[in-house]
Amino acid sequence: MSSLVARFRAWLGSTEFAVTATAVVAALVAGFALFERAPDANDGYFAVFLAGIAVPSIYREQWDGAFDSRALAVLWSAVACALAVGAYLVLVAVFDGVAGGSVPSVLAFVVTWVLGLFVARVATGRTA
């Protein structure tokens, strides 16, 4: 049992936790803002998924160990969440001119997540 507690304490002090906690806060803020302002409720859900799930997942898979400082990890997470939600909103506006209904939201969500994976792989030099 103590090994589990020790691992949990170590995780609480890690950059991965800093990224995850920052992303959760950003996801809640983005979700709240879009649920209040966006005409489609899907936008709020997709913003929460992108900021709260995609950003920490991309960090864990592509960037883990890249930062020695939790402050840098928090900054990376905040910027990544802002970029993900911003890209999603731009893509929704672009796709809204092409299709109707929920299609623009779904397309923007998928393209934003894949674009995030691509950018992370290129930025870390993992192009293969």
Backbone torsions as a table, in degrees:
resi	resn	phi	psi	omega
1	MET	NA	-37.7	-178.0
2	SER	-66.1	-28.8	178.0
3	SER	-67.4	-36.6	177.0
4	LEU	-65.6	-43.4	178.5
5	VAL	-64.0	-41.5	179.3
6	ALA	-64.5	-41.3	178.3
7	ARG	-65.3	-39.9	179.5
8	PHE	-64.8	-43.7	177.9
9	ARG	-62.9	-40.4	178.0
10	ALA	-64.0	-39.5	179.4
11	TRP	-65.8	-38.0	179.0
12	LEU	-62.1	-25.9	178.2
13	GLY	-95.9	4.3	-174.9
14	SER	-87.9	164.0	175.0
15	THR	-69.8	-28.9	177.7
16	GLU	-62.2	-41.3	177.3
17	PHE	-64.8	-41.2	179.3
18	ALA	-60.5	-42.3	178.0
19	VAL	-64.8	-46.5	-177.8
20	THR	-63.4	-46.4	-179.2
21	ALA	-63.5	-42.5	178.1
22	THR	-63.9	-41.8	-179.7
23	ALA	-65.4	-37.8	178.6
24	VAL	-64.5	-44.4	178.0
25	VAL	-63.0	-45.2	178.5
26	ALA	-62.4	-38.5	179.1
27	ALA	-64.1	-42.4	179.0
28	LEU	-65.2	-41.1	178.5
29	VAL	-65.5	-47.6	180.0
30	ALA	-63.6	-43.2	178.9
31	GLY	-61.3	-46.0	179.1
32	PHE	-60.4	-46.6	-178.9
33	ALA	-61.4	-43.1	-177.7
34	LEU	-75.8	-32.2	175.4
35	PHE	-65.1	-31.7	179.7
36	GLU	-81.4	-36.1	-170.0
37	ARG	-106.7	-32.6	-174.0
38	ALA	-77.7	144.7	-179.8
39	PRO	-71.5	-23.5	-177.5
40	ASP	-114.2	127.9	-179.5
41	ALA	-63.8	-25.1	178.4
42	ASN	-57.7	-33.4	-179.3
43	ASP	-61.2	-40.2	177.7
44	GLY	-64.2	-45.5	179.3
45	TYR	-63.4	-45.3	-178.3
46	PHE	-66.5	-35.4	176.2
47	ALA	-64.8	-40.2	177.3
48	VAL	-63.3	-44.3	179.2
49	PHE	-63.3	-43.4	-178.0
50	LEU	-66.9	-48.8	-177.5
51	ALA	-74.4	-40.8	-173.4
52	GLY	-87.3	-22.2	-177.7
53	ILE	-118.1	-48.6	-176.2
54	ALA	-64.7	-46.1	-176.6
55	VAL	-62.9	-50.2	176.9
56	PRO	-63.2	-34.6	178.5
57	SER	-65.3	-44.5	178.7
58	ILE	-63.6	-40.6	177.7
59	TYR	-61.8	-47.9	-177.3
60	ARG	-62.9	-39.8	-176.0
61	GLU	-83.3	-31.1	-172.1
62	GLN	-114.5	-34.2	-169.4
63	TRP	-113.6	-3.9	-172.2
64	ASP	-53.5	131.0	-179.2
65	GLY	84.0	2.5	-177.2
66	ALA	-75.1	-22.6	-176.5
67	PHE	-117.5	137.5	175.7
68	ASP	-88.7	-19.6	-174.5
69	SER	-112.0	137.6	175.9
70	ARG	-68.2	-30.4	178.6
71	ALA	-63.4	-41.4	176.4
72	LEU	-65.6	-37.3	178.4
73	ALA	-65.2	-39.8	177.2
74	VAL	-64.1	-44.2	178.4
75	LEU	-62.2	-45.2	178.4
76	TRP	-58.4	-45.1	-177.8
77	SER	-64.5	-43.7	180.0
78	ALA	-62.8	-44.0	179.0
79	VAL	-66.3	-43.4	179.9
80	ALA	-63.0	-40.4	178.3
81	CYS	-65.2	-43.6	178.6
82	ALA	-62.5	-42.3	178.3
83	LEU	-65.8	-41.2	-179.1
84	ALA	-64.6	-47.6	-179.5
85	VAL	-68.1	-39.6	177.3
86	GLY	-62.8	-44.6	177.6
87	ALA	-62.5	-40.8	178.5
88	TYR	-59.7	-47.0	-177.8
89	LEU	-64.9	-39.2	177.3
90	VAL	-64.3	-44.5	-179.3
91	LEU	-66.8	-35.3	175.7
92	VAL	-61.1	-44.0	179.7
93	ALA	-63.6	-39.8	179.1
94	VAL	-66.7	-49.0	-177.1
95	PHE	-71.6	-20.8	179.4
96	ASP	-65.9	-27.5	176.8
97	GLY	-76.5	-15.1	-176.8
98	VAL	-100.0	-39.8	-175.0
99	ALA	-135.4	166.7	-180.0
100	GLY	-119.2	179.6	178.5
101	GLY	71.9	-139.2	-179.6
102	SER	-88.5	-5.6	-175.8
103	VAL	-58.6	-45.9	179.8
104	PRO	-59.6	-40.0	179.7
105	SER	-65.1	-44.1	-179.0
106	VAL	-66.3	-46.5	178.9
107	LEU	-61.2	-44.3	-179.8
108	ALA	-63.3	-39.1	178.5
109	PHE	-62.0	-49.9	-177.9
110	VAL	-64.9	-46.3	-178.5
111	VAL	-64.5	-39.7	179.2
112	THR	-63.8	-43.9	-179.5
113	TRP	-64.1	-46.4	179.6
114	VAL	-64.5	-40.0	177.1
115	LEU	-62.6	-39.9	176.5
116	GLY	-61.7	-42.8	177.0
117	LEU	-62.5	-43.5	-179.9
118	PHE	-63.0	-47.8	-179.4
119	VAL	-61.6	-40.9	179.5
120	ALA	-64.3	-41.6	179.9
121	ARG	-66.2	-41.1	179.3
122	VAL	-68.2	-42.9	-177.8
123	ALA	-66.1	-30.7	-179.8
124	THR	-94.8	-0.8	178.2
125	GLY	79.2	18.0	179.9
126	ARG	-101.0	64.9	-175.8
127	THR	-82.0	-15.0	-178.5
128	ALA	-86.6	NA	NA
